[in-house]
């Protein structure tokens, strides 16, 4: 019952907040943060009691009858565990951070809707968590759409700029991607005669390679929209840049990487014969995504748009690891999700601090010299950027090392010269990440402070503590990456 409760406690508390329509900041924030904390604790308890944290091949499975689709439920295993815990940790951090930031945003907007905001945030969290834990593909799709609706409303209600148009763009792009993905999943299920994931693992063997290929292609394309791969990325810079900053800290770090989870679970595992012809082209797409988004990020002056394009580039790394179709590469992609989640959440929260202190200012050239006046903020920003740069001792180094190790191993074992070239170009493209990261740190925190902005100072504990917690986890996993061998063991390959 732990997994069921971890998903439905946030939903129940969200419904209570909607029903009461509370405008009480303390009540709504305690309810939202308490529900996120309870969910996180239940996930940890399920992990410990089932032995997953010690033995990678064990699982925690909860299933229930679901007529007429057989059965459905939730599973915590070597793949879903890191995704679920990352989503849960980020949601808890964002809940705490939201208290101060949304107070600022509500004052700007002249509204007071704490219950609605925290209710939508909890529904969003529950959708992401339910999607990665689902054991039935229809259940997965339901939760996949559940995370879309509240995120759309959060942007439309509390975003910046032309928020309603941008929210609609976000909704249309990601919904169309979800429908393409659903078409592929339904084809597999109806051809095999089951909607349950574990049943399909054996049943899809009866599908022809051609049928597997077209199903894998549709599912992959649908998930690549969610990952904002090059050409399918149009919605992301607008949505992530104009969403309220706490929502940006979930949209970019947590949500888009679920597309990578979907490719691993529903394409690589489920349709291996269909994925093989796609793998090289996915690697090519990944390389283009990394290079394009890195170059565009370099040209950005708006801090949130820079972070948005940075997220697109980071998804290129995740795609590269997945395309290798090796245990090392896939483990690297999983760790990339963790690393990107922790680091990018910190960086979006840094952007929120600047927005709060400097009356909505987001232009990078307008800042400078903040390190002397905001030393804690500057330290956190540096740790966040070091994480996405892949610098030891952050977990970002572990993730990038395994991603490229997987890419080179795949190319060498298969004798694919094109794969070696792509891996080499992608490795060189990491310099773009270093360039925009170090340039941004220099422009924001060093040089001459512009006195026109008035007095600057580090924010309070409710803003800083969630960020320090995320930074601590990033460094802890970077120094003690003991979970990596558990991922590889679950994937069938030990260290």
C-alpha positions as CSV (number, residue, x, y, z in Angstrom):
1,X,0.0,0.0,0.0
2,X,3.0,2.3,0.3
3,X,3.2,3.1,-3.4
4,X,-0.5,3.6,-3.7
5,X,-0.5,6.0,-0.8
6,X,2.5,7.9,-2.1
7,X,0.6,8.6,-5.3
8,X,-2.9,9.2,-3.9
9,X,-2.1,11.2,-0.7
10,X,-1.1,14.3,-2.9
11,X,-4.3,13.8,-4.9
12,X,-6.5,13.6,-1.8
13,X,-4.9,16.7,-0.2
14,X,-5.2,18.5,-3.6
15,X,-8.9,17.8,-3.7
16,X,-9.3,19.0,-0.1
17,X,-7.5,22.3,-1.0
18,X,-9.8,22.7,-4.1
19,X,-12.9,22.0,-2.1
20,X,-12.2,24.4,0.6
21,X,-10.8,27.1,-1.7
22,X,-8.6,28.2,1.1
23,X,-6.8,31.5,0.9
24,X,-4.8,30.8,4.1
25,X,-1.1,30.7,3.1
26,X,-0.1,28.7,6.1
27,X,-2.8,26.1,5.7
28,X,-2.2,25.6,2.0
29,X,1.6,25.5,2.2
30,X,1.6,23.1,5.2
31,X,-0.9,20.9,3.4
32,X,1.0,20.9,0.1
33,X,4.5,20.5,1.7
34,X,3.1,17.9,4.2
35,X,1.6,15.8,1.4
36,X,4.9,16.0,-0.6
37,X,6.9,15.0,2.4
38,X,4.6,12.1,3.3
39,X,4.8,10.8,-0.3
40,X,8.6,11.0,-0.3
41,X,8.8,9.2,3.0
42,X,6.5,6.4,1.7
43,X,8.7,5.9,-1.3
44,X,11.8,5.6,0.8
45,X,10.0,3.2,3.1
46,X,8.9,1.0,0.2
47,X,12.5,1.1,-1.2
48,X,14.0,0.1,2.2
49,X,11.5,-2.6,3.0
50,X,11.7,-4.2,-0.4
51,X,15.5,-4.2,-0.4
52,X,15.8,-2.3,-3.7
53,X,18.4,0.0,-2.2
54,X,20.6,-3.0,-1.3
55,X,19.7,-5.5,-4.1
56,X,19.0,-4.0,-7.5
57,X,17.0,-6.9,-8.8
58,X,14.3,-6.8,-6.1
59,X,11.0,-5.0,-6.8
60,X,8.2,-3.5,-4.8
61,X,5.0,-4.4,-6.6
62,X,1.4,-3.4,-5.7
63,X,-1.3,-4.5,-8.1
64,X,-5.1,-4.4,-8.2
65,X,-7.8,-5.8,-10.4
66,X,-9.0,-3.3,-13.1
67,X,-11.8,-4.4,-15.2
68,X,-11.9,-4.6,-18.2
69,X,-8.2,-4.0,-18.6
70,X,-7.0,-6.8,-16.4
71,X,-4.9,-5.4,-13.6
72,X,-3.0,-2.2,-12.8
73,X,-0.9,-0.9,-10.0
74,X,2.5,0.5,-9.2
75,X,6.0,-0.9,-9.3
76,X,9.3,0.3,-7.8
77,X,12.3,-1.4,-9.4
78,X,15.8,-0.6,-10.5
79,X,14.6,1.8,-13.2
80,X,11.5,3.5,-11.6
81,X,13.3,4.0,-8.2
82,X,15.7,6.8,-9.3
83,X,13.0,8.6,-11.3
84,X,10.4,8.4,-8.6
85,X,12.7,9.5,-5.8
86,X,14.1,12.4,-7.9
87,X,10.5,13.6,-8.8
88,X,9.5,13.3,-5.1
89,X,12.5,15.2,-3.8
90,X,12.2,18.0,-6.3
91,X,8.5,18.4,-5.6
92,X,9.2,18.6,-1.9
93,X,11.9,21.2,-2.4
94,X,9.6,23.2,-4.8
95,X,6.8,23.1,-2.2
96,X,9.0,24.7,0.4
97,X,10.5,27.2,-2.1
98,X,7.0,28.2,-3.3
99,X,6.0,29.7,0.0
100,X,8.2,32.8,-0.4
101,X,8.1,33.0,-4.2
102,X,4.4,32.7,-4.7
103,X,3.9,35.3,-1.9
104,X,5.9,37.6,-4.2
105,X,4.0,36.5,-7.3
106,X,0.5,36.9,-5.7
107,X,1.4,40.4,-4.6
108,X,2.4,41.3,-8.2
109,X,-0.9,39.8,-9.5
110,X,-3.1,41.1,-6.8
111,X,-4.6,37.7,-6.1
112,X,-4.7,35.3,-3.2
113,X,-5.3,31.7,-4.3
114,X,-3.0,29.6,-2.1
115,X,-5.3,26.6,-2.1
116,X,-5.6,26.5,-5.9
117,X,-1.9,26.8,-6.4
118,X,-0.8,24.1,-4.0
119,X,-3.6,21.9,-5.2
120,X,-2.5,22.1,-8.8
121,X,1.1,21.6,-7.7
122,X,0.2,18.4,-5.9
123,X,-1.8,17.1,-8.9
124,X,1.2,17.8,-11.1
125,X,3.5,15.9,-8.8
126,X,1.1,12.9,-8.5
127,X,0.8,12.8,-12.3
128,X,4.6,12.5,-12.7
129,X,5.0,10.0,-9.9
130,X,2.1,7.8,-11.1
131,X,3.4,7.8,-14.7
132,X,6.8,6.4,-13.8
133,X,5.4,3.8,-11.3
134,X,2.5,2.5,-13.5
135,X,2.3,-1.2,-14.5
136,X,-0.5,-0.8,-17.1
137,X,0.0,1.2,-20.3
138,X,-3.5,2.8,-20.1
139,X,-2.8,3.7,-16.4
140,X,0.5,5.2,-17.6
141,X,-1.2,7.3,-20.2
142,X,-3.8,8.5,-17.7
143,X,-1.1,9.7,-15.3
144,X,0.9,11.1,-18.3
145,X,-2.1,13.3,-19.1
146,X,-2.8,14.1,-15.4
147,X,0.6,15.8,-15.2
148,X,-0.2,17.9,-18.4
149,X,-3.5,19.4,-17.2
150,X,-2.3,21.0,-13.9
151,X,1.0,22.2,-15.4
152,X,-1.0,23.9,-18.2
153,X,-3.2,25.6,-15.6
154,X,-0.3,26.7,-13.5
155,X,1.3,28.4,-16.5
156,X,-2.0,30.0,-17.6
157,X,-3.0,31.2,-14.1
158,X,0.4,32.3,-12.6
159,X,2.8,32.7,-15.5
160,X,4.3,35.8,-17.0
161,X,4.0,37.5,-20.4
162,X,1.3,36.2,-22.7
163,X,0.8,33.3,-20.3
164,X,-2.5,32.0,-21.7
165,X,-1.3,31.7,-25.3
166,X,2.0,30.2,-24.2
167,X,0.1,27.7,-21.9
168,X,-2.1,26.7,-24.9
169,X,1.0,26.2,-27.1
170,X,2.5,24.0,-24.4
171,X,-0.7,22.0,-24.1
172,X,-1.1,21.4,-27.8
173,X,2.5,20.4,-28.4
174,X,2.8,18.0,-25.5
175,X,-0.8,16.6,-26.0
176,X,-0.1,15.8,-29.6
177,X,3.1,14.1,-28.6
178,X,1.2,12.1,-26.0
179,X,-1.4,11.0,-28.6
180,X,1.3,9.8,-31.0
181,X,2.9,7.9,-28.1
182,X,-0.5,6.4,-27.2
183,X,-1.1,5.2,-30.8
184,X,2.1,3.2,-30.7
185,X,1.4,1.7,-27.3
186,X,-2.2,0.8,-28.2
187,X,-0.9,-0.9,-31.4
188,X,1.4,-3.0,-29.3
189,X,-1.3,-3.8,-26.7
190,X,-4.0,-4.7,-29.1
191,X,-1.6,-6.8,-31.3
192,X,-0.4,-8.7,-28.2
193,X,-3.7,-9.0,-26.3
194,X,-2.7,-7.3,-23.0
195,X,-2.4,-3.8,-21.5
196,X,-0.1,-5.0,-18.7
197,X,3.6,-4.2,-19.0
198,X,4.9,-7.5,-17.6
199,X,2.6,-9.5,-19.9
200,X,3.7,-7.5,-22.9
201,X,7.4,-8.3,-22.3
202,X,6.7,-11.9,-23.4
203,X,3.8,-11.3,-25.7
204,X,5.5,-8.8,-28.1
205,X,7.9,-11.6,-29.2
206,X,5.1,-12.6,-31.6
207,X,5.1,-9.2,-33.3
208,X,7.1,-9.0,-36.6
209,X,10.2,-6.9,-36.7
210,X,8.4,-4.5,-39.1
211,X,5.5,-4.1,-36.7
212,X,7.8,-3.5,-33.8
213,X,9.7,-0.9,-35.8
214,X,6.7,1.2,-36.6
215,X,5.3,0.9,-33.0
216,X,8.8,1.8,-31.6
217,X,9.0,4.8,-34.0
218,X,5.6,6.2,-33.0
219,X,6.3,5.8,-29.2
220,X,9.8,7.3,-29.5
221,X,8.6,10.3,-31.5
222,X,5.8,10.9,-28.9
223,X,8.3,10.8,-26.0
224,X,10.8,13.0,-27.9
225,X,8.2,15.8,-28.0
226,X,8.1,15.6,-24.2
227,X,11.9,15.7,-24.1
228,X,11.9,18.7,-26.5
229,X,14.4,17.2,-28.9
230,X,15.5,19.5,-31.8
231,X,12.7,20.3,-34.1
232,X,10.1,19.3,-31.5
233,X,11.4,21.8,-28.9
234,X,9.4,24.9,-30.0
235,X,7.1,24.9,-27.0
236,X,9.8,24.5,-24.3
237,X,11.6,27.9,-24.2
238,X,8.3,29.8,-24.1
239,X,6.7,27.5,-21.4
240,X,9.7,27.2,-19.1
241,X,10.7,30.8,-19.4
242,X,7.2,32.2,-18.7
243,X,6.0,29.7,-16.1
244,X,6.1,30.8,-12.5
245,X,9.6,29.9,-11.3
246,X,8.7,27.1,-8.9
247,X,6.8,25.5,-11.8
248,X,9.8,26.0,-14.1
249,X,11.8,24.1,-11.4
250,X,9.6,21.1,-12.0
251,X,8.8,21.4,-15.7
252,X,12.4,21.4,-16.8
253,X,14.2,19.3,-14.2
254,X,11.6,16.6,-13.6
255,X,8.9,16.5,-16.3
256,X,10.8,16.5,-19.6
257,X,13.1,13.7,-18.6
258,X,10.1,11.4,-18.1
259,X,10.2,11.2,-21.9
260,X,13.6,9.5,-21.6
261,X,12.1,7.1,-19.0
262,X,9.4,6.3,-21.5
263,X,11.8,5.4,-24.3
264,X,13.8,3.1,-22.0
265,X,10.8,1.3,-20.6
266,X,8.4,1.2,-23.5
267,X,10.8,1.0,-26.4
268,X,14.2,-0.3,-25.5
269,X,12.9,-2.9,-23.0
270,X,9.6,-3.7,-24.7
271,X,10.4,-3.5,-28.4
272,X,14.2,-4.2,-28.7
273,X,13.9,-5.4,-32.4
274,X,12.0,-2.2,-33.2
275,X,14.5,0.0,-31.4
276,X,17.6,-1.3,-33.1
277,X,17.0,0.4,-36.5
278,X,16.2,3.7,-34.7
279,X,19.3,3.8,-32.4
280,X,21.8,5.4,-34.8
281,X,19.3,8.0,-35.9
282,X,18.5,8.8,-32.3
283,X,22.2,9.3,-31.6
284,X,22.3,11.7,-34.5
285,X,19.3,13.6,-33.3
286,X,20.8,13.7,-29.8
287,X,24.0,15.3,-31.1
288,X,22.1,17.9,-33.2
289,X,20.0,18.7,-30.1
290,X,23.1,19.2,-27.9
291,X,24.8,21.4,-30.4
292,X,21.8,23.5,-31.4
293,X,20.5,24.1,-27.9
294,X,24.0,24.9,-26.6
295,X,24.7,27.5,-29.2
296,X,21.3,29.1,-28.7
297,X,21.8,29.1,-24.9
298,X,25.0,31.0,-25.5
299,X,23.1,33.8,-27.2
300,X,20.5,34.3,-24.5
301,X,20.3,37.3,-22.3
302,X,17.2,36.2,-20.4
303,X,18.3,33.9,-17.5
304,X,15.2,31.7,-17.7
305,X,15.4,31.3,-21.5
306,X,19.0,30.4,-21.1
307,X,18.1,27.7,-18.6
308,X,15.3,26.5,-20.9
309,X,17.7,26.0,-23.8
310,X,20.2,24.4,-21.4
311,X,17.5,21.8,-20.6
312,X,17.0,21.0,-24.3
313,X,20.8,20.5,-24.5
314,X,20.8,18.2,-21.5
315,X,18.1,16.1,-22.9
316,X,20.4,15.6,-25.9
317,X,22.9,13.9,-23.4
318,X,20.1,11.7,-22.1
319,X,19.1,10.7,-25.7
320,X,22.7,9.9,-26.5
321,X,22.9,7.5,-23.5
322,X,19.7,5.8,-24.5
323,X,20.7,5.5,-28.1
324,X,23.8,3.5,-27.1
325,X,21.5,0.6,-26.1
326,X,24.1,-0.5,-23.5
327,X,23.8,-1.0,-19.8
328,X,26.4,1.7,-19.3
329,X,24.7,4.3,-21.5
330,X,21.3,3.7,-20.1
331,X,22.6,3.9,-16.5
332,X,24.2,7.2,-17.6
333,X,20.9,8.5,-18.9
334,X,19.2,7.6,-15.6
335,X,21.9,9.4,-13.7
336,X,21.7,12.3,-16.1
337,X,18.0,12.6,-15.2
338,X,19.0,12.8,-11.5
339,X,21.9,15.2,-12.1
340,X,19.9,17.5,-14.4
341,X,16.9,17.4,-12.0
342,X,19.0,18.5,-9.0
343,X,21.2,21.1,-10.8
344,X,18.5,22.7,-13.0
345,X,16.1,23.0,-10.1
346,X,18.8,24.9,-8.2
347,X,19.4,27.2,-11.2
348,X,15.7,28.0,-11.8
349,X,15.4,28.8,-8.1
350,X,18.4,31.1,-8.4
351,X,16.6,32.8,-11.3
352,X,13.6,33.2,-9.0
353,X,15.7,34.8,-6.3
354,X,16.9,37.4,-8.8
355,X,13.3,38.0,-10.0
356,X,12.1,38.5,-6.4
357,X,14.9,40.8,-5.3
358,X,15.2,42.9,-8.5
359,X,11.5,43.4,-9.4
360,X,11.2,40.9,-12.2
361,X,14.6,41.7,-13.8
362,X,15.9,38.7,-15.8
363,X,18.4,40.2,-18.2
364,X,21.9,38.8,-17.5
365,X,23.9,41.8,-18.7
366,X,22.0,44.0,-16.2
367,X,23.6,42.2,-13.3
368,X,27.2,41.9,-12.0
369,X,29.1,41.7,-8.8
370,X,26.4,39.8,-6.9
371,X,28.9,37.4,-5.3
372,X,30.0,39.9,-2.6
373,X,26.5,40.8,-1.6
374,X,24.9,37.3,-2.1
375,X,27.6,34.8,-1.3
376,X,25.3,31.9,-0.5
377,X,23.3,32.5,-3.7
378,X,26.5,32.7,-5.7
379,X,27.8,29.4,-4.2
380,X,24.6,27.6,-5.0
381,X,24.6,28.9,-8.6
382,X,28.1,27.7,-9.1
383,X,27.2,24.3,-7.8
384,X,24.2,24.1,-10.1
385,X,26.2,25.0,-13.1
386,X,29.0,22.6,-12.2
387,X,26.4,19.9,-12.1
388,X,25.2,20.4,-15.6
389,X,28.8,20.8,-16.8
390,X,29.6,17.4,-15.4
391,X,32.4,18.5,-13.1
392,X,33.5,16.2,-10.2
393,X,32.5,15.8,-7.5
394,X,28.9,16.4,-8.6
395,X,26.7,13.5,-9.9
396,X,26.8,15.2,-13.3
397,X,30.3,13.9,-13.8
398,X,29.1,10.3,-13.2
399,X,26.2,10.7,-15.6
400,X,28.2,12.1,-18.5
401,X,31.0,9.6,-18.0
402,X,28.6,6.7,-18.3
403,X,26.7,8.3,-21.2
404,X,29.8,8.7,-23.3
405,X,31.3,5.4,-22.2
406,X,28.1,3.7,-23.4
407,X,28.2,5.6,-26.7
408,X,31.8,4.6,-27.4
409,X,31.2,1.0,-26.3
410,X,28.2,0.7,-28.5
411,X,30.0,2.1,-31.6
412,X,33.2,0.0,-31.1
413,X,31.3,-3.2,-30.4
414,X,29.2,-2.7,-33.5
415,X,32.0,-1.4,-35.7
416,X,29.9,1.6,-36.6
417,X,32.2,4.4,-37.8
418,X,29.3,6.9,-37.8
419,X,28.6,6.1,-34.2
420,X,32.2,6.9,-33.2
421,X,32.1,10.1,-35.1
422,X,28.8,11.1,-33.4
423,X,30.1,10.3,-30.0
424,X,33.3,12.3,-30.7
425,X,31.3,15.3,-31.9
426,X,28.9,15.1,-28.9
427,X,31.9,15.0,-26.5
428,X,33.3,18.1,-28.1
429,X,29.9,19.7,-27.9
430,X,30.1,19.6,-24.1
431,X,32.4,22.6,-24.4
432,X,29.2,24.6,-25.3
433,X,27.8,23.7,-21.9
434,X,31.0,24.9,-20.2
435,X,30.9,28.1,-22.2
436,X,27.4,29.3,-21.4
437,X,27.6,28.1,-17.8
438,X,30.9,29.9,-16.9
439,X,29.9,32.9,-18.9
440,X,26.6,33.2,-17.0
441,X,28.3,32.8,-13.6
442,X,30.9,35.5,-14.5
443,X,28.3,38.0,-15.8
444,X,25.9,37.5,-12.9
445,X,28.2,37.3,-9.9
446,X,31.5,38.9,-10.8
447,X,32.7,42.2,-12.1
448,X,31.3,45.6,-10.9
449,X,28.0,45.7,-9.0
450,X,25.5,48.0,-10.5
451,X,24.3,50.2,-7.7
452,X,21.2,51.2,-9.6
453,X,19.7,47.9,-8.3
454,X,19.9,49.0,-4.7
455,X,20.8,46.7,-1.9
456,X,21.1,42.9,-2.6
457,X,21.3,40.2,0.0
458,X,20.8,36.4,0.3
459,X,17.2,35.3,0.8
460,X,15.8,33.6,3.9
461,X,15.9,30.0,5.0
462,X,12.7,28.9,3.2
463,X,14.3,29.8,-0.1
464,X,17.9,28.7,0.5
465,X,17.4,25.4,2.5
466,X,15.7,23.5,-0.4
467,X,18.5,24.5,-2.7
468,X,21.2,23.5,-0.3
469,X,19.4,20.1,0.2
470,X,19.5,19.5,-3.6
471,X,23.1,20.6,-3.8
472,X,24.0,18.2,-0.9
473,X,22.4,15.3,-2.7
474,X,24.2,16.1,-6.0
475,X,27.6,16.1,-4.2
476,X,26.7,13.0,-2.1
477,X,25.9,11.0,-5.2
478,X,28.9,12.3,-7.0
479,X,31.3,11.3,-4.2
480,X,29.5,8.0,-3.3
481,X,27.9,6.8,-6.6
482,X,27.2,3.4,-5.0
483,X,23.8,3.1,-6.7
484,X,25.3,2.9,-10.2
485,X,26.3,-0.8,-9.8
486,X,22.7,-1.4,-8.7
487,X,21.4,0.1,-11.9
488,X,23.8,-2.0,-13.9
489,X,23.0,-5.1,-12.0
490,X,19.3,-4.6,-12.7
491,X,20.1,-4.0,-16.4
492,X,22.0,-7.3,-16.5
493,X,25.6,-6.0,-16.3
494,X,27.7,-5.6,-13.2
495,X,30.6,-3.3,-12.6
